[in-house]
Amino acid sequence: MMTLHQYHSPNTDAHIQSIAVYHSQGRPQLPRLSIILCTYNRRNLVLSALSSLHRQTLPPHLYEVIVVDNGSNDGTTEAIQNYMQSLYDKRTPSEKRWQARCISEPQNGLAYARNTGLAHARGEIAVFMDDDSIADANLLEALLIAYHETNADAIGGRVDIRWEGDRPYWLSDELLDVLGYFSPFGFEQKRLPMPPGLAFSNCCFSVKIKSLRKVGLFSPYISKRLHSPTNLDVEELCQRLRQYDCQLWYEPQALVFHRAPIVRLQKAFFLGRAYWQGRAEILARYACQPRADAPAPSTTRQILLAAFLECLNILNMACIQRPLIVLAHKPTSEYMMAAMERARAAGRLRQLIQALYHAPAEITLPSVLFVYPNKEEQPRVLDYLKDEVPLVTKKRAIPLNWLWRHRAYQQRSIGVVHIYQPGAFKLSWLARRRLLFSLWVARLLGVTIVATDAGGWWHNFPGRRARKCLEIEYTLLSRSNAIQAFTRQPQDLYAEKELRQRTYGLSYPGSRGANPPLILQEQARKQLGLTEPNTFIYLCHTHLHTESEVLQLIQGFQEVQQEMANREPEPLQLHLLLAGPPATKRFTRKLKRIAYVDEHVHVYPQARETDLPLYMGACDVVIFPHRANISVGNLHAAIQAASYDRLVIAPTLPRYQGMLPLHTGIYYQPESPSSLSEALQAATRRYYHPTTDELQSLDSVISWRRYAQELIDLYKKLIFH
């Protein structure tokens, strides 16, 4: 029997108004073809299209029809329901019953409707038709045979015109494609592969669903909408299919008839189509760049230059080409084609001006301006973000023209300014004033501001230089809409309540596989003069710690050394490496005196970042001897040590606790010197043995890609919720 269901799909927001499901004995056979028919306020036309699909020669069990009502208010859904009910006869065998469903997609746009239909398609091949088209009785049979014989990924059919009025005298064959006509090889009635640069007709084309999902679904950016009749999505889809080496074919036996009503047989309709075609060409450059020679204008200067060239083109057509056509007494069709070309250029110019006034609002993704400190290398996350979101990168500057073009659109933010590690910004007084003014403008224009607090040496150092970094960091964090920090305890990271409330914690990516290769332990220790057997070595990056923290570490190290010497008959030979100068950029006499007296404490004041593989290769454990300050910590160095397969001794502070893989970290209480000593001693009895999942979390490619996706999710959460 036929049953009616109402539910929400987990993959779309579409509400199923009615769905006819025909049950047979056992599991029902899935159809081969899924015909997706999208409609909006065309009740009578879509019923005619459905009637033509019901008369197909292909057996009904091989195809299904999915009608997507794109928010109609003329009773389309009720009319389709009544039509489907009238065709149902319980005496008909289940394999001969017509399979049809009606789905509602409230968000207006042809791309949304088609993507909703695809989400509910059960067939292998999706066939797309316009609601004002009439299918030939052999359409589906011809398509199925063509797929079987060619193994194509996509096949387009032939489209003929069904005239509903007299053909105008000025309407030449070259203009018939505006009405949907598609017969690229003229009277050649044989199946042929589609040549490069040629796209299917929007009225009738089909694609294997697995190929469509591989290349991506339809873009709402350049498809037809209620107040924007752009129509370039099929051309862009064909280009994407070719980029993935998909086979595209033309089947003339797959025929549909597209209606040409009297209202469309007017010059105004053709000029309007040409105008919106021009606008779609500019929009497509932002969405997908369908032509390699037409990159998207991204800066104000580029947009102005492109608009100026279009103005010259329009003047050339109006002042030179049009008079030449008149003087040459060209036929009326030539006048029409020239007028359409001018309308198309006017559409491009209008869209460029709108892009100058406001960036096109991407429906699903925000545009991101990523501002990072003055470093030689960009943050690694940019390699993964640039392929996922519209991205512009700048060093320590926020262009005002970018803010203007990405200001709030229809009371919704579409742009994100992401400031990465603000404490590392080295700014003059004038540059700092300029940056703060840009942030004020961003807040005024409704642009979302995100700041990443990755920690830094300045959090626990005294002195004017550290205070300057802290001051600019606090200023930028306080002016952000959200703070992204690397912590599992965002609620505990800041003393200020207003900062805690805007903090989101994310995992710090690993660097396993991307670090410079380690020097083998035996060779590294030989270079450092530590060749005695039964040796255990601690490493401390002294440039991340104050002198008092280093002295506390040395004291704890000496206590462990003495305790082990008293308890064990053959104790380990413990050594402590202090690599790099403290924040003062020089070692005090006290540190030097300790190093001279204790032969197991080794100071390397000239250690550089390029020497990291040497010291990491020689050591067994890396120590971070911080005091009890909730904001201190350099997680980058700790994760890097774990990525080098080294144990890490870290304090139970918000930046560390829970961020290290379980089997790679040893924690101590920073307010207790005895706790640090216990951690130093425990490290001698523990080995680096992470699980497979923990190693995966430290993998450079996997973890940075995951972090980029978490950032994108954060952008969406801030903008769309």
C-alpha positions in Angstrom: 0.0 0.0 0.0 1.0 3.7 -0.2 2.0 5.4 3.0 2.5 9.1 3.6 5.4 10.3 5.8 6.4 13.7 7.2 9.9 14.2 8.6 13.1 16.3 8.4 16.1 15.1 6.6 19.3 15.0 8.6 21.3 16.3 5.6 19.1 19.3 4.7 16.7 21.7 6.1 14.0 20.6 3.7 10.7 19.5 5.1 9.1 16.4 3.5 5.6 17.4 2.7 4.6 14.1 1.1 6.4 11.0 0.0 4.9 8.0 -1.8 6.7 4.8 -0.9 5.6 1.6 -2.7 6.3 -1.6 -0.8 6.8 -4.9 -2.4 7.6 -8.3 -1.1 11.1 -8.3 0.3 13.4 -5.3 0.0 12.4 -2.8 -2.8 14.8 -2.4 -5.7 16.5 0.9 -5.9 16.0 3.0 -9.1 18.8 3.7 -11.5 17.8 7.2 -12.4 16.6 10.0 -10.1 14.8 12.8 -11.9 15.1 16.1 -10.0 12.5 18.6 -11.0 12.7 22.0 -9.2 9.8 24.4 -9.3 8.7 27.8 -7.9 5.1 29.1 -8.4 4.6 27.2 -11.6 1.8 24.8 -10.7 0.4 24.1 -14.2 3.8 23.9 -15.8 5.3 21.4 -13.4 2.2 19.2 -13.7 2.7 19.1 -17.5 6.4 18.2 -16.9 5.3 15.4 -14.5 2.8 14.1 -17.0 5.5 13.8 -19.6 7.7 11.9 -17.1 4.8 9.5 -16.4 4.6 8.6 -20.0 8.2 7.4 -20.3 9.0 4.1 -22.1 11.5 3.2 -19.3 10.0 0.7 -16.8 8.9 2.6 -13.7 11.0 0.6 -11.3 14.2 2.0 -13.0 13.6 5.6 -12.2 12.1 7.9 -9.5 10.9 11.5 -9.7 11.7 14.0 -7.0 9.9 17.3 -7.2 11.4 20.0 -5.1 9.0 22.9 -4.3 11.3 25.9 -3.7 8.9 27.8 -1.4 5.9 28.2 -3.8 2.8 30.0 -2.5 0.4 29.1 -5.4 -0.7 25.7 -4.2 2.0 23.8 -6.1 2.6 21.2 -3.3 -1.1 20.4 -3.0 -1.6 20.1 -6.7 1.4 17.7 -7.0 0.0 15.7 -4.1 -3.4 15.4 -5.8 -1.7 14.4 -9.1 0.4 11.7 -7.4 -2.7 10.3 -5.5 -4.7 10.2 -8.8 -2.0 7.9 -10.4 -2.0 5.4 -7.5 -3.8 2.2 -8.1 -3.2 -0.6 -5.5 -4.0 -3.2 -8.1 -0.9 -2.3 -10.1 2.1 -4.6 -9.4 4.7 -2.9 -7.2 7.4 -3.1 -10.0 5.1 -1.2 -12.3 4.1 1.6 -9.9 5.4 5.1 -10.6 7.8 6.3 -7.9 7.4 10.0 -7.1 8.1 12.3 -4.2 7.4 15.9 -3.4 10.0 17.7 -1.2 9.9 21.3 0.1 13.0 23.5 0.3 12.1 26.8 1.8 15.4 28.6 1.1 15.0 30.2 -2.3 17.5 29.4 -5.0 17.8 26.8 -7.7 21.1 25.5 -6.3 19.5 24.9 -2.8 16.6 23.1 -4.5 18.8 20.8 -6.6 21.1 20.0 -3.6 18.1 19.1 -1.5 16.9 16.8 -4.3 20.3 15.2 -4.4 20.2 14.6 -0.7 17.1 12.5 -1.1 18.0 10.8 -4.4 18.3 7.0 -4.3 19.4 6.4 -7.8 22.9 6.2 -9.3 22.3 9.0 -11.9 20.7 12.4 -11.3 18.7 13.8 -14.2 17.8 17.5 -14.0 15.0 19.2 -15.9 13.3 22.6 -15.8 9.8 22.8 -14.7 8.7 24.4 -18.0 10.1 21.5 -20.0 8.3 18.6 -21.5 10.2 15.3 -21.8 10.1 13.1 -24.9 8.8 9.7 -24.2 12.2 8.1 -24.9 14.2 10.5 -22.8 15.1 8.3 -19.8 15.5 5.2 -21.9 18.0 7.0 -24.2 20.0 8.3 -21.3 20.2 4.9 -19.6 21.4 3.2 -22.8 23.9 6.0 -23.4 25.4 5.6 -19.9 25.6 1.8 -20.4 27.4 2.1 -23.7 29.7 5.0 -23.0 30.4 4.7 -19.2 30.2 8.5 -19.1 30.1 10.5 -15.9 27.7 13.1 -17.3 25.4 13.2 -20.4 23.5 16.2 -21.8 20.4 15.8 -23.9 19.0 17.8 -26.9 16.6 20.6 -26.2 14.2 21.8 -28.8 11.8 24.8 -28.6 8.1 24.5 -28.2 6.8 27.8 -29.6 3.8 29.3 -27.8 3.8 32.3 -30.1 5.0 33.5 -33.5 8.8 33.6 -33.8 10.0 37.2 -34.1 11.7 38.2 -37.4 14.8 39.4 -35.5 15.3 36.1 -33.6 18.1 34.4 -35.5 19.3 30.8 -34.9 22.3 32.2 -33.0 20.0 33.5 -30.3 17.9 30.4 -29.8 20.1 29.2 -26.9 18.7 32.1 -24.8 15.4 30.3 -25.0 17.0 27.0 -23.9 17.7 25.5 -27.4 20.6 23.1 -27.3 21.8 21.1 -30.3 25.5 21.8 -30.5 26.2 19.6 -33.5 23.3 20.9 -35.6 21.6 18.2 -37.6 24.2 15.6 -36.5 22.0 13.0 -34.8 24.6 10.8 -33.3 26.1 10.5 -29.9 29.4 12.5 -29.5 31.7 13.5 -26.6 31.3 17.0 -25.5 34.2 19.2 -26.7 36.1 21.3 -24.2 34.5 24.7 -23.4 31.0 23.5 -24.2 28.5 23.1 -21.4 25.2 21.3 -21.1 21.9 23.0 -21.4 20.3 23.9 -18.1 17.0 22.4 -19.3 18.2 18.8 -19.6 21.4 17.2 -18.3 22.4 14.3 -16.1 25.3 13.4 -13.9 26.3 10.3 -11.9 25.7 11.2 -8.3 29.1 9.8 -7.1 30.9 12.0 -9.6 28.8 15.0 -8.6 29.6 14.5 -4.9 33.3 14.1 -5.8 33.5 17.5 -7.6 31.1 19.3 -5.3 27.4 20.2 -5.5 25.8 23.2 -7.0 27.0 26.7 -6.0 24.2 29.0 -4.8 26.5 31.9 -5.7 25.9 31.8 -9.4 22.5 30.0 -9.7 19.1 31.4 -10.3 17.4 33.0 -7.3 14.2 35.0 -6.9 15.7 38.5 -7.4 18.9 37.4 -9.2 18.2 35.4 -12.3 21.9 34.4 -12.9 22.3 31.2 -14.7 25.9 30.0 -14.9 25.9 27.1 -12.5 25.8 24.3 -15.2 28.7 25.9 -17.1 30.7 26.0 -13.9 29.7 22.4 -13.0 30.9 21.2 -16.4 34.3 22.8 -15.9 34.7 21.2 -12.5 33.8 17.8 -14.0 36.5 18.2 -16.6 39.0 19.2 -14.0 38.4 15.8 -12.4 38.9 14.1 -15.8 35.2 13.1 -16.0 33.8 12.1 -19.3 31.0 14.3 -20.7 28.8 13.2 -23.6 26.0 14.5 -25.8 23.1 12.3 -26.5 20.7 13.7 -29.2 18.1 10.9 -28.6 17.6 12.3 -25.1 15.2 15.0 -26.1 13.1 17.6 -24.1 11.0 20.5 -25.4 11.5 23.8 -23.6 8.5 26.2 -23.7 9.0 29.6 -25.4 6.0 31.7 -24.1 5.0 34.9 -25.8 6.3 36.9 -22.8 9.8 35.7 -23.6 9.7 36.5 -27.3 10.4 40.1 -26.6 13.7 42.0 -27.0 13.6 43.1 -23.4 13.8 39.5 -22.2 16.9 38.8 -24.3 18.6 42.0 -23.2 17.7 41.2 -19.5 19.2 37.7 -19.9 22.4 39.1 -21.4 22.6 41.7 -18.5 22.4 39.0 -15.9 24.8 36.8 -17.8 27.4 39.5 -17.5 26.7 39.9 -13.7 27.0 36.1 -13.3 30.4 36.1 -15.0 31.8 38.5 -12.4 30.2 36.5 -9.6 31.7 33.3 -10.9 35.2 34.7 -10.6 34.6 35.1 -6.8 32.9 31.7 -6.4 34.9 29.4 -8.7 37.0 31.3 -11.2 35.7 29.3 -14.3 38.3 30.9 -16.6 42.0 30.8 -15.8 42.5 34.1 -17.7 39.8 35.9 -15.6 40.9 35.9 -11.9 38.7 37.5 -9.3 39.5 41.2 -8.7 40.3 41.2 -5.0 41.6 44.7 -4.2 40.1 48.1 -4.8 42.7 48.9 -7.4 42.0 45.7 -9.3 38.3 46.3 -9.2 38.6 49.9 -10.4 40.9 48.8 -13.2 38.5 46.1 -14.3 35.5 48.5 -14.2 37.5 51.1 -16.2 38.2 48.5 -18.9 34.5 47.6 -19.1 33.6 51.3 -19.5 36.0 51.5 -22.4 34.5 48.3 -23.9 30.9 49.8 -23.6 32.1 53.1 -25.2 33.7 51.2 -28.0 30.6 49.2 -28.7 28.3 52.3 -28.5 30.5 54.8 -30.4 32.3 52.6 -32.9 30.8 49.2 -33.4 27.1 50.3 -33.5 27.7 53.1 -36.1 29.6 50.6 -38.2 26.7 48.1 -38.1 24.3 50.9 -39.2 26.6 52.1 -42.0 27.1 48.5 -43.2 23.3 47.9 -43.3 23.6 44.7 -41.3 20.5 42.6 -40.7 18.3 43.2 -37.7 19.7 40.1 -35.9 23.1 41.8 -35.9 21.6 44.8 -34.1 20.1 42.5 -31.5 23.4 40.6 -30.9 25.3 43.9 -30.5 22.7 45.2 -28.1 22.9 42.0 -26.1 26.7 42.3 -25.9 26.3 45.8 -24.6 23.8 44.6 -22.0 26.2 41.9 -21.0 29.1 44.4 -20.6 26.8 46.6 -18.6 26.0 43.7 -16.3 29.7 43.1 -15.7 30.2 46.7 -14.9 27.3 46.8 -12.5 28.6 43.8 -10.6 32.1 45.2 -10.4 30.7 48.4 -8.9 28.7 46.4 -6.4 31.8 44.4 -5.6 33.6 47.7 -4.9 30.7 48.8 -2.7 30.3 45.4 -1.0 31.9 42.0 -1.4 29.6 39.3 -2.6 28.2 37.5 0.4 29.1 33.9 0.4 26.2 32.0 1.7 28.0 29.3 3.7 31.5 30.6 4.4 32.8 33.9 5.8 35.7 35.8 4.3 38.8 35.9 6.5 41.5 38.5 6.8 44.3 36.8 8.7 46.7 39.2 10.4 49.9 37.7 11.8 53.1 39.1 13.4 56.2 40.2 11.6 57.8 36.7 11.1 59.7 35.3 8.3 57.2 32.4 7.8 53.5 32.5 7.8 51.6 30.4 10.4 51.2 26.9 9.0 47.4 26.9 9.4 47.2 29.3 6.4 48.2 26.4 4.1 45.0 24.6 5.1 42.7 27.6 5.4 43.3 29.0 2.0 41.6 26.1 0.2 38.6 26.2 2.5 37.6 29.8 2.9 38.1 33.1 1.0 41.4 34.2 2.6 43.5 37.4 2.6 46.7 37.5 4.7 48.5 40.6 6.0 51.4 41.4 8.3 50.4 43.6 11.2 48.0 45.7 9.1 44.2 45.7 8.5 43.3 47.4 5.1 40.3 49.7 5.5 39.0 48.9 2.0 38.8 45.2 3.0 36.8 46.2 6.0 34.5 48.3 3.9 33.8 45.6 1.4 33.2 42.9 4.1 31.1 44.9 6.4 27.9 43.5 7.8 25.4 42.5 5.1 21.7 42.5 5.8 22.6 42.8 9.5 24.8 39.7 9.4 28.5 39.7 9.6 30.2 38.2 6.5 33.9 39.0 7.4 36.3 37.9 10.0 39.5 39.6 11.0 41.7 37.0 12.7 44.7 38.4 14.7 47.2 35.7 15.4 49.4 35.9 18.5 48.9 39.7 19.2 51.6 39.8 21.8 54.3 39.1 19.2 53.4 42.2 17.1 56.3 44.6 16.9 54.7 47.9 16.3 55.9 51.5 16.3 53.7 54.1 18.0 52.2 55.1 14.7 51.6 51.6 13.5 49.9 50.7 16.8 47.6 53.7 16.5 46.7 52.7 13.0 46.0 49.1 14.0 43.7 50.2 16.8 41.9 52.6 14.6 41.3 49.8 12.0 39.9 47.5 14.8 37.5 50.4 15.8 36.4 50.7 12.2 35.9 46.9 12.0 33.7 46.8 15.1 31.8 49.8 13.7 31.1 48.0 10.4 30.0 44.8 12.0 33.1 42.7 11.1 33.9 39.9 13.6 37.3 40.0 15.3 39.0 36.9 16.5 42.3 36.8 18.3 44.5 33.8 18.8 46.4 33.7 22.1 49.2 31.2 21.6 51.1 32.2 24.7 54.6 33.8 24.7 57.7 34.5 26.7 56.4 37.9 27.9 53.8 36.4 30.2 56.2 35.7 33.0 59.1 38.1 32.4 59.7 41.4 34.1 61.0 44.4 32.3 59.9 47.1 29.9 60.1 44.9 26.8 57.7 42.3 28.2 55.3 44.9 29.6 55.1 46.4 26.1 54.1 43.0 24.6 51.6 42.4 27.4 50.0 45.8 26.9 49.4 45.5 23.2 48.3 41.8 23.7 45.7 42.8 26.3 44.5 45.7 24.2 43.9 43.5 21.1 42.3 40.7 23.1 39.9 43.1 24.9 38.8 44.5 21.5 38.1 41.1 20.0 34.7 39.4 19.7 36.3 36.0 20.5 39.6 34.7 21.8 40.9 31.5 20.5 43.4 29.9 22.9 45.2 26.6 23.0 43.8 25.2 26.3 41.4 22.7 27.7 40.5 25.2 30.5 39.5 28.4 28.8 37.5 29.4 31.9 40.7 29.5 34.0 43.2 31.2 31.6 42.5 34.9 32.4 42.0 36.8 35.6 39.5 39.1 33.8 36.0 37.8 33.6 35.3 39.6 30.3 38.1 37.8 28.6 37.2 34.4 30.1 33.6 34.7 28.7 34.9 35.2 25.2 37.5 32.4 25.2 37.3 29.2 23.1 39.8 26.5 23.7 41.3 24.4 20.7 44.0 21.8 20.5 47.5 22.8 19.5 48.6 21.0 16.3 51.6 18.7 16.4 54.7 18.8 14.2 55.5 15.2 13.9 56.8 14.6 10.3 57.5 18.3 9.7 60.4 18.9 12.2 64.0 18.9 11.1 65.4 15.4 11.6 66.9 14.6 15.0 70.6 13.9 15.4 71.0 10.4 16.7 71.3 10.3 20.5 74.8 8.7 20.6 76.1 11.2 18.1 74.4 14.2 19.7 75.8 13.3 23.2 79.2 12.9 21.7 79.1 16.4 20.2 78.0 17.8 23.6 80.8 15.8 25.4 78.4 13.6 27.4 79.7 10.2 26.5 79.6 8.4 29.9 77.3 5.3 30.1 74.1 5.1 32.1 73.3 8.7 31.5 69.9 10.5 31.7 69.6 14.0 30.4 67.1 16.8 31.1 66.7 19.7 28.7 65.3 23.2 29.6 64.8 26.0 27.1 66.0 28.8 29.3 64.9 31.6 26.9 61.3 30.7 27.9 61.9 31.1 31.7 63.0 33.7 34.2 66.2 33.4 36.2 64.3 32.5 39.3 62.5 29.6 37.5 65.8 28.3 36.2 67.4 28.5 39.7 64.4 26.6 41.1 64.9 23.9 38.5 68.6 23.6 39.3 67.8 23.2 43.0 65.2 20.5 42.3 67.6 18.8 39.9 70.4 18.7 42.5 68.0 17.3 45.1 67.0 14.4 42.8 70.6 13.8 41.9 71.6 13.6 45.6 68.6 11.4 46.5 69.3 8.9 43.7 73.0 8.8 44.7 72.1 7.9 48.3 69.5 5.2 47.4 70.8 3.3 44.4 74.1 1.4 44.2 74.6 2.3 40.6 72.7 5.5 40.1 72.0 7.1 36.8 74.3 9.9 35.7 71.9 12.8 35.6 72.7 15.9 33.5 70.8 19.1 33.0 71.2 21.1 29.8 70.3 24.8 29.8 70.0 25.8 26.2 69.6 29.4 25.2 70.0 32.7 27.1 67.4 33.8 29.6 65.1 36.7 28.8 67.8 39.1 30.1 69.9 37.9 27.1 72.8 37.1 29.4 73.6 34.7 32.2 74.0 36.2 35.7 77.0 35.5 37.8 74.9 33.3 40.0 73.9 31.0 37.2 77.5 30.9 35.9 78.8 30.0 39.3 76.4 27.1 39.7 77.3 25.8 36.3 81.0 26.0 37.1 80.6 24.2 40.4 78.2 21.5 39.3 79.6 19.5 36.5 76.2 18.0 35.8 74.7 21.3 34.9 75.6 22.4 31.4 74.9 26.0 30.1 74.8 26.7 26.3 74.1 30.5 26.1 74.6 30.6 22.3 72.1 27.9 21.5 69.9 28.8 18.5 66.7 27.4 17.0 68.7 25.7 14.3 70.5 23.7 17.0 67.2 22.2 18.3 67.8 18.7 16.6 71.1 18.5 18.5 69.7 19.2 22.0 66.5 17.2 21.4 68.5 14.3 20.1 70.7 14.3 23.2 68.0 14.6 25.9 65.5 12.2 27.4 63.1 14.7 28.9 62.2 18.4 28.3 61.3 20.5 31.3 59.2 23.7 31.6 59.8 25.0 35.2 57.1 27.7 35.4 55.8 29.4 38.5 52.1 29.5 39.5 50.9 32.1 37.0 47.7 31.1 35.2 48.6 32.9 31.9 52.2 31.5 31.4 53.2 28.7 29.2 54.6 28.1 25.7 52.6 25.1 24.4 54.4 25.2 21.0 57.7 24.1 22.6 56.0 21.4 24.6 54.1 19.9 21.7 57.3 20.1 19.6 59.2 18.1 22.2 56.4 15.5 22.2 56.5 15.4 18.4 60.2 14.6 18.7 59.3 11.6 20.9 60.5 13.2 24.1 58.8 13.1 27.5 57.6 16.5 28.7 57.5 17.8 32.3 55.0 20.6 32.5 53.1 22.5 35.2 49.3 22.0 35.8 48.5 25.4 34.3 45.7 26.1 31.9 48.0 26.2 28.8 49.4 22.8 29.6 47.0 20.6 31.5 45.2 18.2 29.2 46.9 19.5 26.1 49.7 17.0 26.0 49.0 13.4 25.0 48.4 11.3 28.1 51.5 9.1 27.7 53.9 11.9 26.8 53.5 14.3 29.7 54.3 14.4 33.4 52.6 17.2 35.4 53.7 18.9 38.6 52.2 21.6 40.9 53.9 24.9 40.0 53.4 26.3 43.5 55.3 23.4 45.1 59.1 23.0 44.5 58.9 19.4 45.9 56.3 18.5 43.2 58.8 19.5 40.5 61.5 17.3 42.2 59.1 14.4 42.2 58.3 14.9 38.5 62.0 15.0 37.7 62.5 11.7 39.6 59.4 10.1 38.0 60.8 10.9 34.5 63.7 8.5 35.1 61.4 5.6 35.5 59.0 6.4 32.7 59.4 5.8 28.9 57.8 7.5 25.9 55.1 5.1 24.8 52.1 7.0 23.2 49.2 5.2 21.6 48.4 5.2 17.9 45.7 7.8 18.4 48.1 10.0 20.3 50.7 9.7 17.6 48.0 10.7 15.1 47.2 13.7 17.1 50.8 14.8 16.9 51.0 14.2 13.1 51.7 17.5 11.4 49.3 17.1 8.4 46.4 15.5 10.3 46.5 17.9 13.3 46.9 21.1 11.3 44.1 20.1 9.0 42.0 19.4 12.1 42.9 22.7 13.6 42.0 24.6 10.4 38.6 22.9 10.4 38.0 23.8 14.0 38.8 27.4 13.2 36.4 27.4 10.3 33.7 25.9 12.6 34.5 28.7 15.1 34.1 31.3 12.3 30.7 29.9 11.4 29.6 29.7 15.0 30.4 33.4 15.5 28.8 34.6 12.3 25.8 32.3 11.7 24.6 31.8 15.2 
